[in-house]
Amino acid sequence: MPSSRRLQAIFNEIRNAQSVFKNKPSIVNKSIKKPDQVYECARVLERRKIELLIIQRVINYDIMKSGCPSSFNEYLRSMPPEDEDAILESCQQHINLQFFDKNSKEAFWELLDNVVSELTNDHDADINTIFDRLDKKKVLACQQLNKQSVLYFIANIKDHLKL
């Protein structure tokens, strides 16, 4: 669990995202007759965006410190034992490179959204099954990641999400 200070920073970020809507063009003299017309005003921070923002911050906070995710152990056991440390280090390095790749920053968050959606639909699925279900365009858009690092990424998210 992140510290109170970290959680407060996440809360402030959500509040700031909501404040952006106040600065959008005026909606004075517009009338809303049905609840769903509020979306036409482009002043809605959707629940999914809030959830992803929180997950992004928590994952960003923990991913490099967490060691080997338990969901990755089965995959790791299929590799030569002498390669385990190098594989973990390589996966973390690839994720770190992708996370800080300014040219495909959005691709990383789209992949995160795709992984979270698949895990939400079937949290009991193993990481290879989740990988097979991912949108391949989103995976390929993350140019710094290889299959191994995507599996590690999925395992990390799977182990940290409480679904």
C-alpha positions in Angstrom: 0.0 0.0 0.0 1.4 3.4 -0.9 2.1 5.9 1.9 -0.4 8.5 2.9 1.7 11.1 1.2 1.7 9.2 -2.0 -2.1 8.7 -1.8 -2.6 12.4 -1.1 -0.5 13.2 -4.3 -2.8 10.8 -6.3 -5.9 12.5 -4.8 -4.4 16.0 -5.8 -3.8 14.8 -9.3 -7.5 13.6 -9.6 -8.6 17.0 -8.2 -6.4 18.8 -10.7 -7.9 16.7 -13.6 -11.3 17.7 -12.5 -10.3 21.4 -12.3 -9.3 21.3 -16.0 -13.0 20.9 -16.8 -13.8 24.2 -15.2 -11.5 25.9 -17.7 -13.2 24.6 -20.8 -15.4 26.8 -22.9 -18.5 28.2 -21.2 -21.7 26.2 -21.0 -23.8 29.2 -20.0 -27.3 29.2 -21.5 -27.1 25.5 -22.4 -29.8 23.4 -21.1 -29.7 19.7 -20.3 -32.9 17.8 -20.7 -31.5 14.2 -20.2 -28.7 13.0 -17.9 -26.6 11.6 -20.7 -26.5 15.1 -22.4 -23.9 16.1 -19.8 -21.4 14.2 -21.8 -21.9 16.6 -24.8 -20.5 19.4 -22.6 -17.1 17.6 -22.3 -16.9 18.2 -18.5 -17.0 14.7 -17.2 -14.1 12.8 -15.6 -15.1 9.2 -16.2 -14.7 6.5 -13.5 -12.5 4.5 -15.9 -10.0 7.4 -16.3 -9.8 7.8 -12.5 -9.2 4.1 -12.0 -6.5 4.1 -14.6 -4.9 7.2 -13.2 -4.7 5.5 -9.8 -3.4 2.3 -11.2 -0.8 4.2 -13.3 0.5 5.9 -10.2 0.5 2.8 -8.0 2.1 0.6 -10.6 4.7 3.3 -11.4 5.5 3.5 -7.7 5.9 -0.2 -7.2 7.0 -2.0 -10.4 10.7 -1.6 -10.0 10.8 -2.3 -6.3 8.5 -5.3 -6.1 11.0 -8.1 -7.1 9.5 -11.0 -9.0 5.7 -11.1 -9.2 4.3 -14.4 -8.1 2.3 -14.7 -11.3 5.6 -14.6 -13.2 7.2 -17.5 -11.3 5.7 -20.3 -13.4 7.1 -18.6 -16.5 10.5 -18.0 -14.9 10.7 -21.7 -13.8 10.5 -22.7 -17.4 13.8 -20.9 -18.0 17.2 -22.1 -17.1 17.8 -21.2 -13.4 21.1 -19.4 -14.1 19.1 -17.0 -16.3 16.5 -16.0 -13.8 18.2 -12.8 -12.4 19.1 -11.6 -15.9 15.5 -12.2 -17.1 14.1 -10.2 -14.2 16.6 -7.4 -14.7 15.9 -7.3 -18.5 12.1 -7.2 -18.0 12.4 -4.3 -15.5 14.8 -2.5 -17.8 12.5 -2.9 -20.8 9.5 -1.6 -18.9 11.5 1.3 -17.6 12.6 2.2 -21.1 9.1 2.0 -22.4 7.7 4.0 -19.5 10.1 6.9 -20.2 9.9 6.6 -24.0 8.4 10.0 -24.9 7.5 8.9 -28.4 5.2 6.1 -27.3 4.1 7.2 -23.9 0.4 7.0 -24.8 1.0 3.4 -26.1 2.2 2.3 -22.7 -1.0 3.6 -21.0 -3.2 2.0 -23.7 -1.4 -1.3 -23.1 -2.0 -0.9 -19.3 -5.7 -0.2 -20.0 -5.9 -3.3 -22.2 -4.2 -5.5 -19.6 -6.4 -4.2 -16.8 -9.5 -4.8 -18.9 -8.5 -8.4 -19.6 -7.6 -9.0 -16.0 -11.0 -7.5 -14.9 -12.8 -9.9 -17.2 -10.8 -12.9 -16.0 -8.5 -12.4 -13.1 -7.8 -16.1 -12.8 -6.3 -16.4 -16.3 -2.6 -17.0 -16.4 -0.2 -14.4 -17.9 0.2 -16.2 -21.2 -3.6 -16.4 -21.6 -3.9 -12.6 -20.9 -1.0 -11.9 -23.3 -2.8 -13.9 -26.1 -6.0 -11.8 -25.5 -4.3 -8.5 -25.7 -4.7 -6.2 -28.7 -1.6 -6.9 -30.7 -1.5 -3.4 -32.1 -1.2 -2.0 -28.6 1.5 -4.5 -27.7 3.5 -3.7 -30.9 3.1 0.0 -30.3 5.2 -0.4 -27.2 8.5 -0.7 -29.1 10.7 -1.1 -26.0 8.9 -4.2 -24.8 9.3 -7.7 -25.9 7.1 -10.7 -25.1 9.0 -11.5 -21.9 8.7 -8.0 -20.5 5.0 -7.8 -21.4 4.4 -11.0 -19.5 6.3 -9.6 -16.6 4.2 -6.4 -16.9 1.0 -8.4 -16.9 2.2 -10.4 -13.9 3.0 -7.3 -12.0 -0.4 -5.7 -12.6 -2.1 -9.0 -11.8 -0.4 -9.3 -8.5 -1.0 -5.7 -7.5 -4.7 -5.5 -8.5 -7.2 -6.6 -6.0 -10.1 -7.8 -8.1 
